[in-house]
Amino acid sequence: MLGDNAIWDHCDVPKALMSHDPLLGSTWKDDGTLVSYVGFRVQHDNSRGPMNGGIRYHPKVDHDEVNALAQLMTWKTALADIPYGRAKGGIGCKPKELSNSELERLTRVFTQKNS
């Protein structure tokens, strides 16, 4: 029944989450070694305006967690009447073990893969 387009045409609910496959990104550490990381991106809702959201850096981040965070942010902005849709990203890393420049390079690789 949920697959019936006629139902969705009459709802103010997003038809589907835009969820990317896991993203693999590699970046150079300050010591010259190449390290690969896994990241996720979920775009939950754009019915209230352009989507924005942050990136969660955590070694155990997974798709389900990023999806839940994106949904929570959708509710928060809707309840506060903020005209934005919500999305969220996550990168599996230990941010406290990365220097500021390593974290910046990792973020740039991740955001370029999402565009």
N, C-alpha and C positions, 0 to 999 in steps of 0.2 A: 504494500500500500504506500510506503514512503517513496517508492520509486515513481509513483504516478505524478507526472509533471503538472496535471490540472490542480492537484492539491497545493503544490508549492507556489503556483501562480497566484493563489489567493492568500498567502501567508506573508507576514512581515519577518520571516525567519530566513537567514541565509540558506541557500539551496545546498551548499556543501562547504566544508572547510577546505581552504587551499593549503594543502600540506605537502611539502616537498619531501622527496626521498632523503635519507641521510646524506649529508654533504661531507665529503672528505677534503680536507685542506692540509697543505704542508707549508711550514714556515721555518726559517732559519733561527736557531737560538743564538744568543750572543757569543757562545763559544764555537760557533761554526757548524754545529751539527744540525741535520735536517730532521724535523719531527713532524709527524702526521697526527691530525686530530679529527674527530667526528663531530659534526654539528647538525642541528635541526632547525627548521623554521616552520611555524604554523601561522597562517593568516586567517583569523577567525571570523571577523565581521567587518564589512565596509559599508553597511547600510546607513550609518550615521555620519559618514565622512571618510576622509583618507585614513588609511591604517598607519598606526605607529606603535612601537613597542620596544622593549629593551632586549638585551641579551643576558642570559644566565650563564655564568661560568662555574661549572662544578664537575668534578670527576665522574659522578654517577648520573649526570643528566641524561634523560632519554626522551623519546618522542611523546610518550604519554604525559610526562611532567610538563613539557613545553606546551602541549595541547591544553592541559588543565590551566596553566598560567595564562594562556591567551584567552580562554573562556572567562576566567575570573576578571581579567582586565576589561573585557567587554562589559560585564555587569557593572564594574566600578564606574566606568565612564558613562554608562547609560543612567545609572542612579544619580550621578553627580551632574547630569545633563551637559556633559562635555562632548562637543561634536566631532568625535574621532571614532573610527573603527579601531579594532585592536588586533595585534599580532604579537608574536613572541619568538625569540630565538634562543638557542642553547648550544654551548660548546663544551664538550667533555674534556676538561683540563683542570689542573690544580693552579688557580690563579695566584696563590701566595708563593708558588715556586717559580713564577715568571717575572722577569723584570718588566718595567713599564714599556720599554721598547719592544720586547717580545710580545707582550699583550696587545700592543698597538698593531704590530705586524699581523698577529693572529686575527684580530678583529677586522683588519682591512681585507685579508684573504677571504674570511667568512662572508663579509658584506658584498665583496665583488662576485662571489659565487652565487649570491642570492639575487643579483640584479640582472 
